[in-house]
Each structure stands twice: as structure tokens, then as C-alpha cells.
């Protein structure tokens, strides 16, 4: 199946065109004037042959009639046909219909499926509303398999992606996407919906992808994609519905070194072409070496790295105890597998640091948190001279009135943790920072006033409860803990819990929540979206259909969450 090129509908005749323009004027396609604004998309009224028809006479023409005039598409990717046609049929757009002329006559005992682009529009730019595919058979029977679902990017519906069904037998040896055309193709509509009907009962691999080069071939290393959480086996189950696909990508390219330089605040900045895992880098700082040019026996390694809330990054800031002015050879091993990144010449030349330090991150944020989840820390934009701090530089207050005892622990020159045994539930807190007592290593001050950070701890009496059970109805994934996620619609706060023994009980602030969950097969506390090569299924994911209302001091019980 492939997208068809639009046909040329007329030839231009210079003399006739001249007469048309100057004597009569030429009509142009435009929305009809007057009346109420049309917000209804076009619908398919009927087709020839009829949708679902069998014993269709041998011919070579298909006509699809719409409820109103259609804007002739500007691109070639508006009609998809299965099975794939070696010679492209001609496609003619005629106001309220489209005619598809096959190069050869229909084959005997063959089911044909014709899918339309979700981007077809009427004269008011309203997109097509109906199901976007039809099917007919030249034999006595028509295939009856169905597959449907939705495609999402960060939980938002994604339109315009190709959804492809490949025969599973094509992948017995290796994943040869670059030379394999899908047997069936559909396209997601504005709601992210895709829908296959009249599919031959067989085993398939389903992949949705952004066909950037519009060639109907899937390139797993260049095009974003989504895979299913199960194999598509219509030989066992003729109908597979309500699939939930999440878009990901598979970039296997190695990071490249873009730049190494000394910043104005005396940090060594390393910029890469792609993000890398920061855990390995933090644990093995000695894997970065600055070799003095001409004297490779003399080298320097960082003592720390700028802290961040990000697990991966392509912009790394390293801190050195000493790195004298000189020319250096740079070497950086970012993992245990690939060769180190290298740069022959890096000039280290210090300038006067006039950059003011800042607090890049303070945790927690102002939204109320559970006491058990409280993590209080500050991340600075550059190393701080901790020798100049006093006992009053950081102070902790309850309700802005009572000063509390608390502990401070610097784990690096840019990261300080706080904790206090006197913090209790149901109270508001304030961390004060005397800015002019916080200096970077060059003497630049954080500021000249007092900075304040507010946070609060949830009161047990203000919480409600939610409880229920998890029923795993997934056809394949029977093992693994189901991890549940509650998102407060108003505050966007997220609360997670594991459904141990397929039951759950959780305290939540009052409000309305969306509930979703996934089977954490590899127990890494995040949903894995699968990969195309080597092929790996996504972890099953489901969304609870109703809004969950949590009331203060009440239990919302008997929630039944199904993983399908």
C-alpha cells in the first residue's frame, strides 16, 4: 500500500486562457458566501463499489462521493491502497468526489482497502469526519480482521502519522524496515485515532511513524515512531481494539563533541550533540582529563560537576580545584563502551569573573507535599565559597514566625541539602537566604537582600483516601507490578503508587484526578515505550475512564482499574 500522486486534471492552452481571463473571468474555489459558518466536516456518502461489498465485478475504477465539495489536496499523500500497487493508479479529484483508476483490472478473489488522508478538507477547511477507509472484495468473502487504537505524544493525540501493518514473517531473520513496504497503511486523524478493517487474519507487526520523507518506508533511526504493547495476531483474535500507542524515537547515533570552553564563572563547559546518562559521569569524574599540551604526563580532572534535576544532559559543567592557564588536550569517556571524545587543543585562559551566582533550583516548590516525600535542597549556578557562610545565612521558619533548628549539608560546591526533625504535617514553612552572605569563588554576591522560599506540608486531616483493585486483562503481559499515577486536574500534581497484590490504598489531597497505570515489567519505575530494532514491545498502559473525586476525610473506594 502506498500514497498515490495526484493527477493532472487539465492542460493549459494559452489562447483559451487569455480569452477566459479577459472576457469572462475565471472562477476560483472559495467558501460559499453568506449564512451560518459551516463547522461540519465532510462525510463519505457512498462509494462505488459499496463499502463491504463482495462479488464485485472485475473493473479498474473506484469512486468515493462526499457530502460536500472537497478542496483538491496539494500533496500526493491523500489515498492509500492495499494491496500495494506496483503501478500507481490515477487519482482524479472532482468537486464532491474522487475517482481512482487502477492501471490494471481488479484481481479475482482479492480484498481491496482504500484509505483516505485525515487531512481532506471541505471549502471551509473542515477536516473529514467519517471513517477514512473502505473495502470491497472480488470474491465471495471479504476479510474481516480489525485493528484500532489511538496514538499519543506526551498524552496528547497525534494526527498525520502513518500506521503500518507488516507481515510478521518478514522479520524472522532481522528488522529490514528499509526495504519492506507495509501490507496495510492507515493515517491517524485529529483525535489520534487509527482504524483498520477488513484485514486478512494473519500475524502482523504494527508500527506508527512520522514518514518525514514520504516514501512509505519506516526509518527507525530518523523517524519518530510508536510500537504496540502486544503482537498483532489476527489468526487468534480477529478483532484487536483500543490500542494505546505512545511516540518515542530510537537515536543510535553516538554523541559528538560540539564545544569545550572555560565559562566566565570559571567552569569547564562541555557541549554534546545529544544527551547522555549523567549517572556514569558523576560516578567517574576521572574519566575527563585535561592533558597539558606537550607534557601528557601532567593532567587535571574535575572534582565535581554541576548538579541538576535532569538524569540526562548534553550541557555539562565541570568544577576543577585547579586548571592553570595553558593549552590542553581534552579527553572524555562518557560510558564504558565507546571510545573517549577528544579535542586536540583547548585554551584555558581565565578572565575576571563578574557573573553573579544564582539559585537555579529550590526544592520543594510551593505546592503542598507529603512529609514522607519532602526533599529540601538548593542548587546553585556555580560553586559557592562555603567558608564565608554564617549560621544565619540560611534560616528555616514555621508560618514566618517561629525559627526552627535545621541541618545543612553541602554535597558539592553547588548543592546543599536541608533537613529538620521539627517539620510536621499541616504547616507552612519559609526558608530565608541572606543573599549578601552567599559568594561565589570570585567574590560575586548572590544579591543584596533576603530571598525567601515558601513550601507547605499536607495536613493528614485535609486528605482523602482512594482504594481499589487492579485487574490485569492484558492478553500477554501477565507479570510485573502495576504502577498507578494520579494527576490532580487543578494543580497538575502527580502521585504514584504500586498496586501490590493487585490492590491499592493512597492518601491524596482533595480534588479531581485522572488515573492511569502501566505494567512495570522491568521494575524501573517508568513506562518503557519499546523500540523498533531490535524489536521490543512497549509496556502496557491504560487510562481509567472516569474522573476520580477525592473528598477531605472520605474514602473513595472500590475503584476497579483494568489493564487491557
Secondary structure, DSSP 8 states (H G I E B T S, - for coil): --B--B-------HHHHHHIIIII---------SSS-------EEEEES-TTB-S--S-SEEEEEESS-B---SSSTTEEEES--SS--EEEEETTEEEEE-SS---TT-EEEEEE-TT-BBTT--B--S--EEEEESSS----EEEEEEEEETTEE--S-EEEEEEGGGGSS---GGG---SEEEE--TT-EEEEEEE-SSEEEEEEE--TT-SS---TTTS-EEE-SS-EETTT-SEEEEEEEE-B--------EEEEEE-TTS-EEEEEEEEEEHHHHHHTGGGEEEEETTEEEEEE--SEE---S-SEEEEEEEE-S---SEEEEEEE--SSSS--EEEEEEEE----------EEEEES-SS-B-GGG--EEEEESS-B-GGG--TTSEEEEETTTEEE--EEEEEETTEEEEE-TT--TT-EEEEEEEGGG-BBTTS-BS-SSEEEEEEEB--GGGEEEEEEEEEE--SS---SEEEEEEEETTT--EEEEEEGGGEEEEEEESEEEEEEEEEETT-SSS----BTTTTB----EEE-SS-EEE-TT-EEEEEEEEE-
